[in-house]
Amino acid sequence: MSHTLIIFAKLPEEVETYVVPNHEITDDMRKLLTLAHGKFINCDIMNDGMKFLNVALCKDTNYASDVPDEIDMTKYASVFAHCKVPLDSGPIEGLTIDHVYSMGFIL
């Protein structure tokens, strides 16, 4: 099974990593991830991909209803939160990663 690695930097304090099985990512989600790639909240102009990532990674499922947008973000509430891999848990081994997305938040 192949996976997608999402690197979410909260600069300058921490980095979060998420390893998401590709079968959990829809075509629409993949398009939104591509929009968010390389962008930083509080630095770049907010786009739908960045809003999606905020909602998808947040453990609080109610957060999605607070995000003003033309797209209904509630369907993406916490969809990737369960895929978080703590950086102090050791190396990630034995997985196939075929997509990598990096984005974040400047505090």
C-alpha positions as a printed Julia matrix, in Angstrom:
107×3 Matrix{Float64}:
   0.0    0.0    0.0
   1.33   3.45  -0.88
   1.1    6.56   1.26
   1.27  10.34   1.13
   3.53  12.25   3.51
   2.22  15.62   4.69
   4.71  17.89   6.44
   3.02  20.72   8.31
   5.46  23.23   9.8
   4.38  25.55  12.58
   7.26  27.97  12.32
   9.35  28.57  14.31
   8.18  26.09  16.94
   7.37  22.64  15.59
   6.84  20.34  12.62
   4.02  17.82  12.36
   4.09  14.83  10.02
   1.15  12.84   8.72
   1.36   9.58   6.79
  -1.91   9.09   4.96
  -2.78   5.9    3.03
  -3.46   6.94  -0.56
  -6.79   5.12  -0.62
  -8.06   7.67   1.95
  -7.33  10.61  -0.37
  -9.98  11.44  -2.97
  -9.22  13.22  -6.25
 -10.73  16.41  -4.8
  -8.51  16.16  -1.73
  -5.44  15.61  -3.93
  -6.26  18.8   -5.87
  -6.61  20.75  -2.62
  -3.3   19.35  -1.31
  -1.63  20.53  -4.5
  -3.04  24.04  -3.96
  -1.67  24.1   -0.4
   1.78  22.73  -1.26
   4.56  25.17  -0.5
   2.23  27.73   1.11
   2.32  29.22   4.6
  -0.66  30.61   6.48
   0.0   34.18   7.66
   2.5   34.62   4.82
   0.77  33.58   1.57
  -2.71  34.49   0.37
  -5.12  31.94   1.83
  -6.5   29.47  -0.71
  -8.95  26.56  -0.59
  -6.12  24.05  -0.23
  -4.79  25.77   2.87
  -8.27  25.93   4.38
  -8.75  22.24   3.6
  -5.5   21.3    5.36
  -6.4   23.31   8.45
  -9.69  21.43   8.69
  -8.38  17.99   7.7
  -5.5   18.0   10.22
  -7.39  19.53  13.14
  -8.54  17.08  15.84
 -11.53  19.32  16.66
 -14.25  18.29  14.21
 -16.28  21.41  15.07
 -13.52  23.66  13.69
 -14.68  23.01  10.11
 -17.97  24.81  10.66
 -16.06  27.97  11.65
 -14.17  28.19   8.34
 -15.89  30.65   5.97
 -15.7   29.31   2.44
 -17.57  28.56  -0.74
 -16.6   24.9   -0.36
 -18.33  22.89   2.37
 -15.31  22.11   4.56
 -17.33  20.14   7.12
 -17.02  16.99   5.0
 -13.23  17.18   5.48
 -13.33  17.64   9.27
 -10.39  15.8   10.88
 -10.06  13.31   8.0
  -6.26  13.15   8.36
  -5.92  13.84  12.11
  -5.61  10.11  12.87
  -2.6    9.86  10.54
  -0.29  12.05  12.63
   3.09  10.45  13.32
   5.0   11.95  16.26
   8.55  12.85  15.25
   9.88  11.38  18.48
   8.41   7.94  17.75
  11.45   6.86  15.72
  11.97   6.39  12.01
   9.07   5.55   9.73
  10.07   2.3    8.06
   8.57  -0.18   5.65
   6.2    2.23   3.9
   6.0    3.33   0.31
   5.66   7.12   0.09
   4.81   8.3   -3.4
   3.54  11.83  -2.7
   5.0   14.49  -0.4
   3.31  17.79   0.42
   4.85  20.51   2.56
   3.08  23.54   3.93
   2.6   25.29   7.22
   1.77  28.17   9.45
   3.98  31.1   10.42
   3.24  31.9   14.06
